[in-house]
Amino acid sequence: MTINKMIKNLFSLLGLFLSTSLICTAQESEELVKLELGSTEQAVLNGEPSQSISDELVLQVRIYNPINPTRPIKRSPVSIPSLSLDDHILSFNTSCDGCTLQLVNEDGETDYSIIIPENTSIITLPLNLSGEYELQLVCGNYCFYTYIEL
């Protein structure tokens, strides 16, 4: 047997070994995912709280007309901020520096308001607030809003 044939056979065996180990690893990962999903589904069926994953909020936009408009309204499409909510923790996926964050209750009263400081990526909403709120993010002449449950 020549050295070239021995090397080819060695690489063939090595390839076979690597393929087999890759398939086994993939099957083990799949089984772990099934186990995790099964335990989460069982917890939901039993009424137990499951681990919450932060939900990205879908914001709508409307024109906000302050008494003294600071800038004219542009004709180009507005860039909608990206936010996520996990319990009372609001995460900013895009910069919202200088915008005003407001939580408006079902009666139309503002229960919480803050101007977002520079370089802020997370804001913890007051833990004493609970119920359904309209989350408003006022940036210039635009109000981005959605409804949340705390």
Backbone as JSON, one array per atom type, in Angstrom:
{
  "sequence": "MTINKMIKNLFSLLGLFLSTSLICTAQESEELVKLELGSTEQAVLNGEPSQSISDELVLQVRIYNPINPTRPIKRSPVSIPSLSLDDHILSFNTSCDGCTLQLVNEDGETDYSIIIPENTSIITLPLNLSGEYELQLVCGNYCFYTYIEL",
  "N": [[0.84, -1.16, 0.0], [0.57, 2.18, -0.86], [1.91, 5.29, 0.34], [0.28, 7.47, -0.25], [-2.28, 6.28, -0.57], [-2.65, 5.37, 2.01], [-2.78, 7.76, 3.41], [-5.08, 8.88, 2.24], [-6.98, 6.99, 3.1], [-6.76, 7.39, 5.84], [-7.66, 10.06, 6.08], [-10.26, 9.68, 5.18], [-11.31, 8.02, 7.19], [-11.01, 9.79, 9.34], [-12.75, 11.84, 8.52], [-15.17, 10.43, 8.55], [-15.35, 9.85, 11.29], [-15.49, 12.48, 12.38], [-17.9, 13.36, 11.2], [-19.73, 11.59, 12.36], [-19.49, 12.24, 15.09], [-20.38, 14.89, 15.01], [-23.05, 14.57, 14.23], [-24.01, 13.18, 16.46], [-23.69, 15.11, 18.46], [-25.48, 17.05, 17.54], [-27.89, 15.66, 17.81], [-27.99, 15.3, 20.59], [-28.2, 17.99, 21.39], [-30.68, 18.61, 20.28], [-32.34, 16.93, 21.79], [-32.0, 18.07, 24.33], [-33.17, 20.59, 23.91], [-35.81, 19.8, 23.42], [-36.42, 18.73, 25.95], [-36.24, 21.06, 27.54], [-38.23, 22.67, 26.37], [-40.43, 21.06, 26.87], [-40.56, 21.1, 29.7], [-41.12, 23.8, 30.08], [-43.58, 24.03, 28.77], [-45.07, 22.32, 30.42], [-44.95, 23.71, 32.83], [-46.43, 25.97, 32.17], [-48.91, 24.77, 31.68], [-49.5, 23.9, 34.26], [-49.98, 26.27, 35.47], [-47.86, 27.61, 36.51], [-45.49, 30.29, 36.92], [-43.58, 31.05, 34.1], [-40.19, 31.37, 32.88], [-39.62, 34.63, 31.91], [-39.14, 36.1, 28.78], [-37.69, 38.94, 27.46], [-39.88, 41.05, 25.76], [-40.04, 42.49, 22.59], [-41.26, 45.66, 22.0], [-43.92, 46.8, 20.0], [-44.15, 49.7, 18.44], [-46.36, 52.39, 17.71], [-46.89, 55.39, 15.8], [-47.59, 58.84, 16.17], [-48.34, 62.25, 15.38], [-47.09, 64.68, 17.5], [-48.1, 67.55, 18.96], [-46.6, 69.95, 20.45], [-46.95, 72.96, 22.47], [-45.08, 74.95, 21.75], [-43.63, 74.25, 18.95], [-40.56, 72.62, 18.38], [-39.13, 71.82, 16.17], [-39.66, 71.68, 12.62], [-42.06, 69.44, 11.11], [-40.9, 66.65, 9.45], [-40.94, 65.42, 6.05], [-39.96, 63.0, 5.34], [-39.78, 59.45, 6.07], [-40.18, 58.53, 9.49], [-37.88, 57.35, 11.93], [-38.52, 54.63, 13.86], [-38.18, 54.02, 17.28], [-36.58, 51.24, 19.0], [-37.63, 49.13, 21.49], [-37.58, 47.04, 24.42], [-39.37, 45.08, 26.81], [-39.21, 43.7, 29.98], [-40.78, 42.51, 32.56], [-40.59, 45.04, 34.8], [-38.51, 46.29, 33.59], [-37.24, 48.3, 31.19], [-35.73, 48.2, 28.13], [-33.62, 49.88, 25.91], [-33.1, 49.49, 22.6], [-32.32, 51.09, 20.61], [-31.02, 54.43, 20.43], [-32.53, 56.8, 22.57], [-32.04, 59.23, 23.62], [-32.78, 62.16, 25.43], [-35.48, 62.09, 24.86], [-38.9, 62.07, 26.04], [-40.26, 59.9, 28.34], [-43.34, 58.5, 29.11], [-45.89, 57.14, 31.18], [-49.15, 56.48, 30.8], [-52.17, 56.13, 32.44], [-55.29, 54.18, 32.42], [-57.24, 56.08, 32.81], [-56.33, 58.27, 31.53], [-54.46, 59.79, 32.82], [-51.17, 60.88, 33.61], [-49.01, 58.74, 35.09], [-46.32, 58.36, 35.4], [-43.36, 59.96, 34.44], [-40.44, 60.79, 32.66], [-37.43, 62.31, 31.53], [-35.32, 60.92, 29.25], [-32.05, 60.22, 30.06], [-28.76, 60.91, 28.59], [-27.02, 58.31, 26.84], [-28.45, 56.15, 27.91], [-29.47, 52.87, 28.36], [-31.1, 51.21, 29.72], [-34.01, 51.41, 31.69], [-35.53, 51.22, 34.79], [-38.78, 50.79, 35.53], [-41.08, 52.2, 37.91], [-41.74, 50.02, 40.6], [-44.11, 50.01, 41.98], [-46.1, 50.5, 40.2], [-48.76, 49.05, 38.49], [-50.82, 47.25, 36.21], [-52.61, 48.18, 33.19], [-51.04, 50.26, 30.85], [-50.51, 53.1, 28.71], [-47.65, 53.37, 27.05], [-45.69, 56.04, 26.31], [-43.43, 57.6, 24.15], [-42.04, 60.48, 23.68], [-40.58, 62.23, 21.19], [-39.29, 65.0, 20.0], [-41.43, 66.22, 17.57], [-42.93, 63.95, 17.47], [-44.83, 61.23, 18.77], [-44.29, 58.17, 19.99], [-45.95, 55.23, 20.67], [-47.37, 52.57, 22.66], [-49.22, 49.87, 24.12], [-48.9, 48.53, 27.35], [-48.57, 45.99, 29.87], [-48.11, 45.99, 33.26]],
  "CA": [[0.0, 0.0, 0.0], [1.41, 3.37, -0.95], [1.69, 6.31, 1.38], [-0.87, 8.29, -0.66], [-3.5, 5.55, -0.25], [-2.77, 5.35, 3.47], [-3.21, 9.11, 3.83], [-6.48, 9.01, 1.83], [-7.78, 6.17, 4.02], [-6.74, 8.06, 7.14], [-8.56, 11.21, 6.01], [-11.63, 9.16, 5.07], [-11.71, 7.6, 8.54], [-11.13, 11.0, 10.15], [-13.99, 12.49, 8.1], [-16.27, 9.62, 9.06], [-15.38, 10.06, 12.74], [-15.99, 13.83, 12.64], [-19.32, 13.41, 10.83], [-20.48, 10.85, 13.38], [-19.52, 13.01, 16.34], [-21.21, 16.07, 14.77], [-24.45, 14.12, 14.25], [-24.35, 12.86, 17.86], [-23.81, 16.38, 19.18], [-26.72, 17.68, 17.1], [-29.01, 14.91, 18.4], [-28.03, 15.63, 22.01], [-28.73, 19.34, 21.51], [-32.11, 18.54, 19.98], [-33.0, 16.33, 22.95], [-32.01, 19.07, 25.41], [-34.18, 21.61, 23.59], [-37.11, 19.19, 23.65], [-36.63, 18.66, 27.39], [-36.48, 22.41, 28.05], [-39.56, 23.08, 25.92], [-41.42, 20.25, 27.58], [-40.71, 21.58, 31.07], [-41.77, 25.1, 30.02], [-44.99, 23.78, 28.47], [-45.69, 21.73, 31.61], [-45.09, 24.79, 33.82], [-47.56, 26.8, 31.73], [-50.14, 24.0, 31.91], [-49.75, 23.85, 35.7], [-50.22, 27.62, 35.96], [-46.67, 28.16, 37.15], [-44.87, 31.34, 36.11], [-42.42, 30.59, 33.33], [-39.18, 32.41, 32.74], [-40.06, 35.55, 30.88], [-38.15, 36.59, 27.85], [-38.11, 40.3, 27.17], [-40.64, 41.2, 24.53], [-39.82, 43.75, 21.89], [-42.51, 46.39, 21.9], [-44.26, 47.31, 18.67], [-44.59, 51.07, 18.65], [-47.06, 53.14, 16.67], [-46.44, 56.78, 15.83], [-48.54, 59.91, 15.84], [-47.72, 63.58, 15.48], [-47.27, 65.28, 18.81], [-48.04, 69.0, 18.75], [-46.39, 70.75, 21.65], [-47.37, 74.35, 22.34], [-44.04, 75.6, 20.96], [-42.9, 73.21, 18.22], [-39.13, 72.9, 18.33], [-38.65, 71.55, 14.81], [-40.76, 71.39, 11.69], [-42.3, 68.03, 10.86], [-40.25, 66.24, 8.21], [-41.76, 64.63, 5.13], [-39.36, 61.67, 5.19], [-40.25, 58.51, 7.1], [-39.58, 58.67, 10.81], [-37.26, 56.14, 12.44], [-39.22, 54.21, 15.08], [-37.26, 53.43, 18.27], [-36.75, 49.83, 19.33], [-37.64, 48.94, 22.94], [-37.99, 45.73, 24.93], [-39.87, 45.15, 28.18], [-39.16, 42.46, 30.75], [-41.34, 42.88, 33.85], [-40.54, 46.49, 34.93], [-37.25, 46.75, 33.03], [-37.39, 48.75, 29.82], [-34.42, 48.23, 27.47], [-33.6, 50.65, 24.68], [-32.23, 48.89, 21.6], [-31.84, 52.24, 19.84], [-30.86, 55.6, 21.29], [-33.7, 57.66, 22.79], [-31.54, 60.31, 24.46], [-33.51, 63.42, 25.44], [-36.91, 61.89, 24.65], [-39.67, 61.97, 27.27], [-40.98, 58.63, 28.52], [-44.51, 58.7, 29.96], [-46.84, 56.06, 31.34], [-50.48, 57.07, 30.96], [-53.09, 55.09, 32.89], [-56.54, 54.03, 31.68], [-58.03, 57.29, 32.98], [-55.69, 59.35, 30.77], [-53.56, 60.55, 33.69], [-49.78, 60.46, 33.54], [-48.55, 58.22, 36.37], [-44.85, 58.37, 35.45], [-42.76, 60.71, 33.35], [-39.01, 61.02, 32.84], [-36.65, 62.62, 30.34], [-34.3, 59.87, 29.17], [-30.69, 60.78, 30.05], [-27.86, 60.45, 27.53], [-26.38, 56.99, 26.95], [-29.27, 55.25, 28.72], [-29.91, 51.69, 27.63], [-32.09, 50.51, 30.55], [-34.72, 52.17, 32.73], [-36.41, 50.39, 35.62], [-40.02, 51.49, 35.82], [-41.43, 52.04, 39.33], [-42.33, 48.71, 40.92], [-45.45, 50.18, 42.54], [-47.06, 50.63, 39.11], [-49.26, 47.8, 37.94], [-52.0, 47.43, 35.39], [-52.38, 48.5, 31.78], [-50.61, 51.64, 30.61], [-50.04, 53.49, 27.39], [-46.28, 53.84, 27.14], [-45.46, 57.06, 25.29], [-42.06, 58.08, 24.01], [-42.18, 61.72, 22.92], [-39.29, 62.67, 20.63], [-39.56, 66.12, 19.1], [-42.83, 66.37, 17.19], [-43.53, 62.63, 17.32], [-45.13, 60.44, 19.94], [-44.3, 56.74, 19.72], [-46.74, 54.7, 21.77], [-47.88, 51.21, 22.66], [-49.89, 49.52, 25.38], [-48.15, 47.52, 28.09], [-49.14, 45.48, 31.12], [-47.09, 45.88, 34.32]],
  "C": [[0.9, 1.24, 0.0], [1.03, 4.35, 0.15], [0.47, 7.17, 1.03], [-2.19, 7.6, -0.33], [-3.72, 5.5, 1.25], [-3.28, 6.69, 3.99], [-4.68, 9.32, 3.46], [-7.4, 8.21, 2.76], [-7.87, 6.82, 5.39], [-7.69, 9.25, 7.15], [-10.02, 10.77, 5.88], [-12.15, 8.73, 6.44], [-11.91, 8.8, 9.46], [-12.43, 11.74, 9.82], [-15.21, 11.76, 8.61], [-16.45, 9.81, 10.57], [-15.96, 11.44, 13.08], [-17.47, 13.96, 12.3], [-20.18, 12.74, 11.88], [-20.58, 11.65, 14.67], [-20.37, 14.27, 16.19], [-22.69, 15.7, 14.82], [-24.89, 13.81, 15.68], [-24.55, 14.12, 18.67], [-25.12, 17.08, 18.82], [-27.93, 16.98, 17.72], [-29.12, 15.21, 19.89], [-28.6, 17.02, 22.23], [-30.24, 19.36, 21.27], [-32.88, 17.96, 21.16], [-33.07, 17.3, 24.12], [-33.06, 20.14, 25.17], [-35.57, 21.05, 23.83], [-37.43, 19.09, 25.14], [-36.97, 20.02, 27.97], [-37.86, 22.89, 27.63], [-40.65, 22.33, 26.64], [-41.64, 20.74, 28.99], [-41.38, 22.95, 31.09], [-43.26, 24.92, 29.73], [-45.71, 23.22, 29.68], [-45.91, 22.8, 32.67], [-46.27, 25.69, 33.45], [-48.87, 26.07, 31.98], [-50.5, 23.94, 33.38], [-50.02, 25.23, 36.29], [-49.03, 28.22, 36.66], [-46.1, 29.28, 36.29], [-43.67, 30.77, 35.38], [-41.41, 31.72, 33.27], [-39.62, 33.33, 31.63], [-38.88, 35.99, 30.04], [-38.62, 37.99, 27.47], [-38.76, 40.37, 25.8], [-40.33, 42.54, 23.89], [-41.18, 44.4, 21.69], [-42.7, 46.89, 20.48], [-44.87, 48.68, 18.88], [-45.33, 51.61, 17.43], [-46.6, 54.58, 16.8], [-47.6, 57.72, 15.5], [-47.81, 61.23, 16.0], [-48.1, 64.16, 16.83], [-47.09, 66.77, 18.63], [-47.85, 69.73, 20.07], [-46.81, 72.2, 21.4], [-46.37, 75.14, 21.49], [-43.25, 74.53, 20.2], [-41.42, 73.58, 18.08], [-38.57, 72.73, 16.93], [-39.83, 71.34, 13.88], [-40.87, 69.88, 11.46], [-41.72, 67.68, 9.49], [-41.2, 65.41, 7.35], [-41.19, 63.23, 4.93], [-39.86, 60.75, 6.3], [-39.48, 58.67, 8.41], [-39.01, 57.32, 11.24], [-37.87, 55.79, 13.79], [-38.22, 53.57, 16.03], [-37.58, 51.96, 18.52], [-36.58, 49.65, 20.84], [-38.05, 47.51, 23.27], [-38.42, 45.9, 26.38], [-39.81, 43.77, 28.8], [-39.54, 42.83, 32.18], [-41.37, 44.41, 33.94], [-39.27, 47.08, 34.34], [-37.44, 47.04, 31.55], [-36.0, 48.9, 29.22], [-34.55, 48.97, 26.15], [-32.6, 50.01, 23.72], [-31.68, 49.94, 20.65], [-31.8, 53.44, 20.78], [-32.15, 56.42, 21.35], [-33.31, 58.82, 23.69], [-32.38, 61.58, 24.3], [-35.0, 63.28, 25.18], [-37.6, 61.8, 26.01], [-40.45, 60.66, 27.27], [-42.12, 58.9, 29.49], [-45.32, 57.41, 30.03], [-48.18, 56.69, 31.68], [-51.44, 55.95, 31.32], [-54.38, 55.09, 32.08], [-57.44, 55.25, 31.77], [-57.45, 58.47, 32.22], [-54.74, 60.2, 31.59], [-52.15, 59.98, 33.58], [-49.31, 60.04, 34.92], [-47.03, 58.27, 36.51], [-44.34, 59.12, 34.23], [-41.29, 60.96, 33.66], [-38.4, 61.41, 31.49], [-35.48, 61.65, 30.34], [-32.92, 60.51, 29.08], [-29.85, 60.22, 28.9], [-27.27, 59.09, 27.88], [-27.14, 56.02, 27.85], [-29.7, 54.08, 27.86], [-30.99, 50.93, 28.41], [-32.71, 51.5, 31.54], [-35.6, 51.18, 33.47], [-37.63, 51.24, 35.97], [-40.39, 51.25, 37.28], [-42.18, 50.74, 39.59], [-43.74, 48.82, 41.49], [-46.51, 50.36, 41.45], [-47.47, 49.25, 38.63], [-50.55, 48.09, 37.18], [-51.62, 47.73, 33.96], [-52.08, 49.98, 31.62], [-50.36, 51.85, 29.13], [-48.64, 54.04, 27.61], [-46.09, 54.81, 25.98], [-44.0, 57.47, 25.33], [-42.15, 59.28, 23.09], [-40.8, 62.2, 22.51], [-39.59, 63.77, 19.62], [-41.05, 66.25, 18.84], [-43.56, 65.04, 17.04], [-43.75, 61.98, 18.67], [-45.22, 58.98, 19.49], [-45.02, 56.11, 20.92], [-47.1, 53.23, 21.55], [-48.54, 50.97, 24.01], [-49.14, 48.38, 26.05], [-48.92, 47.13, 29.34], [-47.99, 45.34, 32.12], [-47.65, 45.08, 35.49]]
}
